Amino acid sequence: MPSVLMCIHPPYVFQPHMKVILPTAVQRMEDPFYKITSETLLVTQQMIRHPLGDKLPASSFDVKPYVKDLFAGTLKRLQSKTMKWKAISCMGHVSPRFSWRG
């Protein structure tokens, strides 16, 4: 359900909370239960598309400390048969948006 919330609320609602949401999402990518990991990949994808998108003011949340962890967590899930397609979709958002920031 968190991924749905990110779709229906404007980015400014989540930006002040990214310092809590993003590290938690990175940690949950390591969860052994696939449903948690699956939802985490969807939330990560929505975070990248909306609250952390390209059209943010210069004073917004700095994602740079988390880029390597986001990339590594998503890459690890690409190797999982159960998470492969969700990880591909998530990586499709992580790579073009943040590859130059890490």
C-alpha positions as CSV (number, residue, x, y, z in Angstrom):
1,M,0.0,0.0,0.0
2,P,2.8,2.5,0.5
3,S,3.4,2.5,-3.3
4,V,-0.2,3.5,-3.8
5,L,0.1,6.4,-1.3
6,M,3.1,7.7,-3.3
7,C,1.1,7.7,-6.5
8,I,-1.9,9.7,-5.2
9,H,-0.1,12.3,-3.1
10,P,2.1,15.2,-4.4
11,P,5.9,14.9,-4.0
12,Y,6.1,17.6,-1.4
13,V,4.2,15.5,1.1
14,F,6.9,12.8,1.2
15,Q,10.1,14.9,0.7
16,P,10.4,15.9,4.3
17,H,10.2,12.2,5.3
18,M,12.7,10.8,2.8
19,K,15.5,10.6,5.4
20,V,13.4,7.9,7.1
21,I,11.6,6.3,4.2
22,L,14.7,5.8,1.9
23,P,17.0,4.0,4.4
24,T,14.1,1.8,5.5
25,A,13.4,0.8,1.9
26,V,17.1,0.0,1.4
27,Q,17.0,-2.2,4.5
28,R,13.8,-4.0,3.4
29,M,15.4,-4.9,0.1
30,E,17.3,-7.5,2.1
31,D,14.2,-9.1,3.6
32,P,14.0,-12.8,3.0
33,F,10.2,-12.7,2.7
34,Y,9.5,-12.0,-1.0
35,K,6.2,-10.0,-0.5
36,I,8.0,-7.5,1.7
37,T,10.8,-7.2,-0.9
38,S,8.3,-7.0,-3.7
39,E,6.5,-4.1,-2.0
40,T,9.8,-2.4,-1.3
41,L,10.8,-2.5,-4.9
42,L,7.5,-0.9,-5.8
43,V,7.9,1.8,-3.2
44,T,11.4,2.5,-4.3
45,Q,10.2,2.8,-7.9
46,Q,7.5,5.2,-6.8
47,M,10.0,7.2,-4.7
48,I,12.2,7.7,-7.7
49,R,9.3,8.6,-10.0
50,H,7.6,11.0,-7.7
51,P,9.2,12.4,-4.5
52,L,12.8,12.0,-5.8
53,G,12.1,12.8,-9.5
54,D,14.0,15.2,-11.8
55,K,11.9,18.3,-11.2
56,L,12.9,19.1,-7.6
57,P,14.2,22.4,-6.2
58,A,17.9,22.6,-5.4
59,S,17.2,22.6,-1.7
60,S,15.4,19.3,-1.7
61,F,16.5,16.0,-0.1
62,D,20.0,14.8,-1.0
63,V,19.7,11.2,-2.3
64,K,23.5,10.8,-3.0
65,P,24.3,8.9,0.2
66,Y,21.7,6.3,-0.7
67,V,22.3,5.8,-4.4
68,K,24.9,3.0,-4.0
69,D,22.7,1.1,-1.6
70,L,19.6,1.5,-3.8
71,F,21.6,0.3,-6.8
72,A,23.2,-2.6,-4.9
73,G,19.9,-3.7,-3.3
74,T,18.1,-3.6,-6.6
75,L,21.0,-5.4,-8.4
76,K,20.9,-8.2,-5.8
77,R,17.2,-8.7,-6.5
78,L,17.9,-9.0,-10.2
79,Q,19.6,-12.3,-9.5
80,S,16.5,-13.6,-7.6
81,K,14.0,-15.6,-9.8
82,T,11.0,-14.5,-7.8
83,M,11.9,-10.8,-7.8
84,K,13.5,-10.5,-11.2
85,W,10.8,-8.6,-13.1
86,K,10.1,-6.2,-10.3
87,A,13.8,-5.6,-9.9
88,I,14.2,-5.0,-13.6
89,S,11.4,-2.4,-13.5
90,C,12.9,-0.7,-10.4
91,M,16.4,-0.7,-11.9
92,G,14.9,0.9,-15.0
93,H,14.1,3.9,-12.7
94,V,17.3,3.8,-10.5
95,S,19.9,3.7,-13.3
96,P,18.8,6.6,-15.5
97,R,17.9,8.9,-12.7
98,F,20.8,8.3,-10.2
99,S,23.7,6.8,-12.1
100,W,25.4,10.2,-12.4
101,R,24.8,11.0,-8.7
102,G,26.5,8.0,-7.1
